[in-house]
Amino acid sequence: MRIDCDECVMQHTAACLDCVVGHLLRDALGPIEVDREQAAALEALADVGLVPQLRLVRRAVGE
């Protein structure tokens, strides 16, 4: 899974404050790649409240 905040409609909104990217990956430069195992681990951590959910909402093509 590719996570790129520049592709998210929620970028620069309050949602960013409660997104796993902002908490764990804020020092990443540019887009990041998360494999299935890493995505599953992040989801499991979020499900038990240890980190926020991924709030990524991709922009529509041409937006």
Contacts in CASP RR format, 6 or more apart in sequence:
PFRMAT RR
TARGET T0000
AUTHOR 0000-0000-0000
METHOD contacts of the structure
MODEL  1
MRIDCDECVMQHTAACLDCVVGHLLRDALGPIEVDREQAAALEALADVGL
VPQLRLVRRAVGE
1 33 0 8 1.000
1 34 0 8 1.000
1 35 0 8 1.000
1 36 0 8 1.000
1 39 0 8 1.000
2 31 0 8 1.000
2 32 0 8 1.000
2 33 0 8 1.000
2 34 0 8 1.000
3 21 0 8 1.000
3 25 0 8 1.000
3 31 0 8 1.000
3 32 0 8 1.000
3 33 0 8 1.000
3 34 0 8 1.000
3 54 0 8 1.000
3 56 0 8 1.000
4 30 0 8 1.000
4 31 0 8 1.000
4 32 0 8 1.000
5 11 0 8 1.000
5 16 0 8 1.000
5 21 0 8 1.000
5 30 0 8 1.000
5 56 0 8 1.000
6 30 0 8 1.000
6 31 0 8 1.000
7 31 0 8 1.000
7 56 0 8 1.000
7 58 0 8 1.000
7 59 0 8 1.000
8 55 0 8 1.000
8 56 0 8 1.000
8 57 0 8 1.000
8 58 0 8 1.000
8 59 0 8 1.000
9 57 0 8 1.000
9 58 0 8 1.000
9 59 0 8 1.000
9 63 0 8 1.000
10 16 0 8 1.000
10 19 0 8 1.000
10 55 0 8 1.000
10 56 0 8 1.000
10 57 0 8 1.000
15 55 0 8 1.000
16 22 0 8 1.000
16 55 0 8 1.000
18 52 0 8 1.000
18 53 0 8 1.000
18 55 0 8 1.000
19 52 0 8 1.000
19 53 0 8 1.000
19 54 0 8 1.000
19 55 0 8 1.000
19 56 0 8 1.000
20 42 0 8 1.000
20 46 0 8 1.000
20 51 0 8 1.000
20 52 0 8 1.000
20 53 0 8 1.000
20 54 0 8 1.000
20 55 0 8 1.000
21 28 0 8 1.000
21 32 0 8 1.000
21 54 0 8 1.000
21 55 0 8 1.000
21 56 0 8 1.000
23 51 0 8 1.000
23 52 0 8 1.000
24 42 0 8 1.000
24 51 0 8 1.000
25 32 0 8 1.000
34 42 0 8 1.000
42 51 0 8 1.000
42 54 0 8 1.000
43 54 0 8 1.000
45 51 0 8 1.000
46 52 0 8 1.000
46 53 0 8 1.000
46 54 0 8 1.000
END
